[in-house]
Amino acid sequence: MSKDTIVFDVFEQCVRAVQNGELIESVSVKDKEFHFQNWFEHRLQRLSVHFEGSGRNTYPDFCLVEYAEGYEVKGLAWHGRERDYDSNSQVPTGYHNGRQIFYVFGRYPADLSEYADQGNGHKQYPVVDLVICHGDFLNVDHNYVHKNKSLKGFGSYGDIMIRDRKMYVAPTPFALTEGITGLMTLILPEDFGTDERYQKVGKLVRLEAETLVVGYKFDFNINEIRAERIPNPTAGMQHRFVAYRLKDQSPKMVSMFVRPA
């Protein structure tokens, strides 16, 4: 294992599990969150790495003990909503509370009707493809701190409280890149370092936006939200990443998705 990070070992465990046919198991048809988390948790257990367990409203889902890193896990139905995801408590970031953050995106079949019940109300089904990416690939800002705020005085009698509970909707690597469908890919910052077990399968660049949203106002009279923007002092700055796979995986190249003009 690497001295400073275990992400290369974690990714390899995920690859081997998929190759060996280790399936996701749903506890119930209503299980929309923890089935893939449980699958990933088994990968950490195989590594005998210590971690703080996951739970609702916990960020990230898994905080490692021996390594200053955490893993946020997102299971996505395929075909289904897979190009973005909801984050109710934390904007994506590559650094949080003293830890580097990695995001684990795994896609599984949306239609589970063809998979037999195991006799206990559970169903087992495969991981279709998987991406582990450093949080900086989704958002390089480490300074924003999520907080929910509220104010009183709304309504005819002035005794209704409005709670500003933010939800963030962020793109997934399946929307940002090409060449990852049906495969397993690791995406890390260019200067992160590498591992002799891995091959490089793509160089990826993200550019900072021209403006930054620093606030918003909501007009209750017309139900309209307006963003407050300022020029981004680092507009156009390039943030470089590398896509990796194990040497015995497919060498298919990964590139940034180019939106039609």
N, C-alpha and C positions, 0 to 999 in steps of 0.2 A: 504494500500500500504506500501511496505517496506520503511524504512527511507532513505536508501542509494541507492536503485535501484528499477526500476519498471519492470525489465525484467520478473519477475514471473507473474505480472499482464498482461503484453503484451502477453506472451505466452498463458495465460488462455483465453484472448480475442480471440486469433486466433483459439484455440480449440473450443470455443463455437460458433464461426462464422461458422466453418466447420460443426460442429454438427447440427447447425440450417439451413444448406443449403444456406448460403450466398455465392453467386457465384462471380467469377471474371467476369468482363465485358470488352471486348476488344472494343476499339474505332474504329479500322479498322483492316483489315487482315494484314496490314503492321506494326501493333503495336507489336513490339518484346520486349519491355522494360517496358512500363509504366502500362500495364494492371494489373500485379501483384503488382506493387508498389502502384497503386491506391487502390487495395483491402486492402493492409496492412495499408495504410494511414487511411482508415476508422476505423481500429482497434484502432489506436492512438486517433482518434477523439472520439470514444466511451469512452475512458478513460478520456477524457477532459484534456489531457496533452498537454502542449504547446510545439511546435517544429518548427524548421526552415524548410520550405518546400523544397521538392526535386527539382532537375533540372539536366539537362545534365552537365556532367563533374563536378559534385558535389560529394564530399566524406566526410563523409558517406551520404547516401541518406536522412536520417533524423537525425538532431541533436536536442536533447531534451533541453529544457530551464531550468526546475527545477532540472534535474538530469544530472550528468556529464557522459552521455552515448549517443552513436549514434547507428543507425541501417542501415546497408547496405543490400539492398534487391536484391535477385537473383531469377528470375522466370526461371524455367527449363521445357522444353517440355518432356513429358513421353508418350511413349518411344521415345527417341531422345538422344541428347547430354546432359547427366546428371551427368557424372562422373567427369567432370572438367568444368571450366568456365574461360572466358577471363576477365581480369581486365586491362583496358587501362591506368589507372591513379594512381593506388595505390596497392602496394603489400599487401596481407592480413596481418592484425595485430590486436592485441587485445587492443591496446592503440594508440590513435591518437589525437594530439592537445588538450591534457588535458582530453580526454574522453575515457572511456572504449567503445570498439566497439563490437557489436553483429551482426552476419550475419544471415539473414533470407532467407532460401532456401525453395521455394515452387514449387512443381511439379504440372503440369496441363496437360490435354490430348493433345498429339501432333496432333492428327487427330480431327479437329473441324467440319468436314463435317456433323456429326450426330447431331450437335447442331443448333437449328433453329435460323434464323435471327430474331431479335426483332422488325423489321420493320423500324429501323433507321440506318441500316448497322452495328449494334452492335450484338455481340454474347455473350451469358453467358455460363459459364462452371465451373465445380467444381475444388476445390483444391484437388488433389489426396493424397498428403501427405506433411508434412512440418517439417523442422528442424530449430530451432533457436540455434545457437552455439556461444559461446564466441570466439572472433577472435584468441585467443591464441591456440585454437584447430587446427587452420589452419597454424599458424605461430607465434611462441612465441617471435620473435625478435621485439623489440620496437624502435630500434635505427636507422634503415635504413630510409633515407629520399629520396623519389622519386623526381628526377629532369630530365627534358629533356634537352639534350645538342645538340650542332651542331658544325660543322666545315666547313670551306670554302677551296676551292682549288681543288675540284674534277673535273674530265672531261678533255677533250682534251685542252680546253682553260683556265682551272683553275678557272672558275667562277661559278661552281656549288656547292651548299651547300648541305651537308649531314646532315640530322636531325636524331638524335638518339632518337626515340620515342619508349620507351620500352612498351611491353605488357607482362603481367604476366599471366600464365595459372596455376591455382591452383586446387587441387582436392576438390571435394565437400564431405560432410558427407556421401552421398550415395555411394561414392567410398571407404571411409575410414572405414565404419562400417557395421555391419549386424544387422538385427532385427528392422529396421526402415521403411521398405517398407509398404506403406498403412497406416502408423500411424503418429502421431505427437509427436515430441521428443524435449526436451530441454537439451542442453549439456553445462555444466559450469565447471570451474576449481574446483578441490576437496575442496579447502579452501575458496570458494566463499561464502558459507553459504547456507542455505536452507529455506524452507517455509513449514508450517504445512499442506498446501493443497496438497503437493507433495509426491510421492513415488519414491524411487531410483530404477531404472531398469537396471543399468549397471555401472561398473567401467572400465574406458578407460585409456590406457596409451600410450603416444607417446614418442618415443626415438629420441634424437638429432642425426643428421648424423655424420659420421666420418670426413667429410671434408665440408668446406664452399666455395661457389663460391664468390669471391671478385672482379671479373672482367671478361671481355671477349674481344677477338680480332676477327675481321672479315677480312678474306683474300679475297680481291676483285678478285684476279687472279684466284682463284679456288672456289670462293663462298663457303667458309667454315668458320664456327664459332668455336672458341676454348675457353674453359673456363679456367680461372685462379683460382686455388684452394689452400687453405691453410688448415692445420689440424684444426679441431674444438676443441678449448680448453675445451669445455664442452661436448665432444662426449659421447654418451651413457646416458646422463642425462635423467631421466624420468620426464615427465610432466603428472600429473594425473588429470583426469576429471571424472565427474559423469553425467550419463544420467538420466533425470527425466521425469516423466509424472504425471499428476494430478491423484489423488487417484481413480477417477471414470473412468480413461482410462485403456487401456490394460496393464497388467503387463509383457508383453512379453519382455524378456531380450535383451539388446543391448550389442554387443561386437565389438572389433576391427576386421576388415577384415584381414584374414591371407592369404597372397599370396602363391600360390603353389610353392614348392621348385623347 
